[in-house]
């Protein structure tokens, strides 16, 4: 199986700074996205520290597997998932220390959502309200649960989805990197099928687009990069009130990247003749 991937990040139409970050390690099938918070440039610093720390740690784990698991091993999960969780815990400490040591960065933090694909298994870990979705066939499924106040109220039945969408408390997170010395990381594993498409995104995308719009683009796009571009463009057209980031990974046996684009060009040439 191969992984076709694409990514796009945009400040949106309202905000001057882009506090979203992503870091891709396609040679490992590792994809990480983070949404920073903290005002001015602090959010940008937090999200960049988070993504870079996670990828660097996982790369080290590939070279030195015995030194990768610095935290308690979580039973029932693969070594890959445990390493990914450890990487996020380390990122939390790095962001927390940076915020503690630099006065202008006090209070900064970040969300994170990351996937690590090994054969048919996907390790998925997240903190905060950046999301992961899977499109399988025509069915779009949200694979993460937001660690936010309004999402928790919906889960408890104290608030409807409609009330949550209109609440001025949407930005209140129950978990985020850098806020405390330690953080609880939510980790899951999923088996992938050929054709599955995974979307990682910041809330600037999901607050502008419906599930139906997201599913339509993921299903219609010729490749992952086209999907990422179209998602961000449509979110901007819908208002673009926040930073918008999309990372798309498609699990496929078909040629990806340049080979796929060449195949479409040849197909187009045949039609024109």
C-alpha positions in Angstrom: 0.0 0.0 0.0 1.1 3.6 -0.7 0.1 6.9 1.0 -0.8 9.8 -1.2 -0.6 13.0 1.0 -1.3 16.7 0.7 -1.3 19.7 3.0 -2.3 23.4 3.1 -2.4 26.0 5.8 -3.8 29.5 5.5 -4.2 32.5 7.9 -7.8 32.9 6.7 -9.5 36.2 5.9 -9.7 37.8 9.3 -6.5 37.0 11.3 -3.1 38.5 10.5 -1.1 35.6 12.0 -1.3 32.0 11.2 -1.0 30.1 14.5 -1.5 26.7 12.9 1.5 24.5 12.1 1.9 21.1 10.5 4.9 18.8 10.1 5.0 15.8 7.8 7.4 12.9 7.7 6.2 11.0 4.6 9.1 8.6 4.8 7.6 7.4 8.1 4.0 8.0 7.1 3.8 10.4 10.1 1.6 13.4 9.9 1.2 16.0 12.7 -1.0 19.1 12.9 -1.2 21.7 15.7 -3.3 24.8 16.4 -1.5 27.3 18.6 -3.0 29.7 21.1 -1.6 32.6 23.2 -1.9 35.8 21.2 0.6 37.7 19.1 3.3 35.3 18.1 3.0 32.9 21.0 0.5 30.6 19.4 2.8 30.3 16.4 5.7 29.4 18.7 3.7 26.8 20.6 2.3 25.0 17.5 5.7 24.9 15.8 7.4 23.6 19.0 4.7 20.9 19.2 4.9 19.6 15.7 8.7 19.7 15.4 9.2 18.0 18.8 6.8 15.2 17.9 8.4 14.4 14.6 11.9 14.6 15.9 11.1 12.3 18.8 9.4 9.7 16.5 12.4 9.9 14.1 14.7 9.1 17.0 12.4 6.2 17.9 12.9 4.7 14.5 16.6 4.8 14.9 16.7 3.8 18.6 13.5 1.9 19.5 14.8 0.9 22.9 15.1 4.5 24.0 11.7 5.7 22.6 9.3 4.7 25.4 10.1 7.2 28.2 6.6 7.0 29.6 4.5 4.2 31.1 3.6 1.7 28.4 -0.1 1.7 27.7 -1.4 -1.9 27.6 -3.4 -2.9 24.5 -1.7 -0.5 22.2 1.2 -1.1 19.8 4.7 0.2 20.3 4.0 2.8 17.6 1.0 4.2 19.4 3.0 4.3 22.7 5.8 6.1 21.0 3.4 8.6 19.4 1.8 9.3 22.8 5.3 9.7 24.4 6.2 12.2 21.7 3.1 14.3 22.5 3.8 14.2 26.2 7.4 15.4 25.5 6.0 18.2 23.3 3.7 19.2 26.1 6.7 19.6 28.4 8.7 21.5 25.8 5.8 24.0 25.2 5.2 24.3 29.0 8.8 25.0 29.7 9.1 27.6 26.9 6.0 29.4 28.2 7.3 29.3 31.8 10.8 30.6 30.9 9.8 33.4 28.5 7.6 36.2 29.9 6.0 37.2 26.6 5.0 33.6 26.0 3.3 33.0 29.3 0.0 31.2 28.8 0.7 29.9 25.3 -0.5 26.4 24.4 -1.6 24.3 21.4 -3.8 21.5 20.3 -2.4 18.5 18.4 -3.6 15.7 16.3 -1.3 13.2 14.8 -1.4 9.9 12.8 1.4 7.3 12.3 0.7 4.7 9.6 2.4 1.3 9.8 1.2 -1.2 7.2 -2.6 -1.4 7.6 -2.6 0.1 11.1 -3.1 3.7 12.0 -2.0 5.1 15.3 -4.1 8.2 16.1 -3.4 10.6 19.1 -4.7 14.0 19.9 -5.1 16.7 22.6 -7.6 19.5 22.2 -10.1 20.2 19.4 -8.1 19.7 16.2 -9.8 16.7 14.5 -9.2 13.6 12.5 -11.8 12.3 10.0 -11.9 9.2 7.9 -13.7 8.9 4.6 -14.4 5.3 3.8 -16.5 4.9 0.6 -19.0 7.7 0.9 -19.2 7.6 4.7 -17.3 10.4 6.7 -16.6 9.6 10.3 -15.0 11.8 12.9 -12.4 9.7 14.7 -11.6 12.2 17.5 -13.6 13.7 20.3 -13.0 17.4 21.0 -11.5 18.1 24.4 -13.5 21.3 24.8 -16.1 22.7 27.2 -19.0 22.7 24.6 -18.2 19.2 23.3 -18.3 17.9 26.9 -21.6 19.5 27.5 -23.0 17.9 24.3 -21.7 14.5 25.4 -23.4 15.0 28.8 -26.7 16.0 27.2 -26.5 19.5 28.7 -26.2 21.2 25.3 -27.4 20.4 21.8 -25.1 20.4 18.8 -26.9 23.5 17.5 -26.4 25.3 20.9 -22.7 24.3 20.9 -22.2 25.6 17.4 -23.5 29.0 18.4 -21.9 29.2 21.8 -19.3 31.9 22.6 -17.5 29.2 24.7 -16.3 27.2 21.7 -12.7 28.2 22.3 -12.6 27.0 25.9 -10.5 23.8 25.9 -10.4 21.2 28.6 -7.0 19.9 27.5 -4.2 21.5 25.6 -0.4 21.2 25.2 1.7 23.5 27.4 -0.9 24.5 30.0 0.3 22.1 32.7 3.5 20.1 33.2 1.6 16.9 32.2 -1.2 16.2 29.8 -3.6 13.3 29.1 -3.2 12.1 25.5 -6.1 10.3 23.9 -4.8 7.4 21.7 -6.6 5.0 19.4 -5.8 2.6 16.7 -7.6 1.9 13.5 -7.2 -0.6 10.7 -7.1 1.0 7.2 -8.6 -0.3 4.0 -7.5 0.6 0.5 -9.1 3.9 -0.5 -9.5 5.2 3.0 -8.8 8.9 3.2 -7.8 10.6 6.5 -8.2 14.3 7.1 -6.4 16.2 10.0 -7.7 19.7 10.4 -7.8 22.7 12.7 -11.1 24.1 13.9 -10.9 26.9 11.4 -11.9 24.4 8.8 -14.6 22.6 10.7 -16.3 25.7 11.9 -16.8 26.8 8.3 -17.6 23.6 6.5 -20.2 20.9 7.2 -19.5 17.2 7.2 -21.3 16.9 3.9 -19.0 19.5 2.3 -15.9 17.8 3.7 -17.0 14.4 2.5 -17.8 15.7 -1.0 -14.4 17.2 -1.5 -12.5 14.3 -0.1 -14.4 11.9 -2.3 -14.3 13.9 -5.4 -10.6 15.2 -5.4 -8.2 13.4 -7.7 -5.4 13.3 -5.1 -4.7 14.3 -1.6 -3.1 17.7 -2.4 -6.1 18.7 -4.5 -8.4 17.8 -1.5 -6.4 19.9 0.9 -6.3 22.9 -1.4 -10.1 22.7 -2.1 -11.0 22.3 1.6 -9.0 25.4 2.6 -10.3 27.5 -0.4 -13.9 26.6 0.4 -13.4 27.4 4.1 -12.1 30.8 3.1 -15.0 31.4 0.8 -17.3 30.5 3.7 -15.8 33.3 5.8 -12.3 32.3 6.8 -12.7 33.7 10.3 -9.9 31.6 11.8 -6.6 30.0 10.6 -7.4 27.0 8.4 -5.2 23.9 8.0 -5.8 20.6 6.3 -3.6 17.5 6.0 -4.9 14.7 3.9 -3.6 11.2 3.6 -5.1 8.6 1.2 -4.3 4.9 1.7 -4.1 3.5 -1.8 -2.4 0.9 -3.9 -2.6 3.2 -6.9 0.3 5.5 -8.0 0.5 8.6 -5.9 1.9 12.1 -6.3 3.6 12.8 -9.6 2.7 9.4 -11.1 -0.9 10.0 -10.4 -0.8 13.5 -11.9 1.0 12.1 -15.0 -1.7 9.5 -15.3 -4.5 12.1 -15.2 -2.6 14.2 -17.8 -2.3 11.2 -20.2 -6.0 10.4 -19.7 -6.8 14.0 -20.5 -4.6 13.9 -23.7 -6.5 10.8 -24.8 -9.8 12.6 -24.4 -8.7 15.6 -26.4 -7.4 13.5 -29.3 
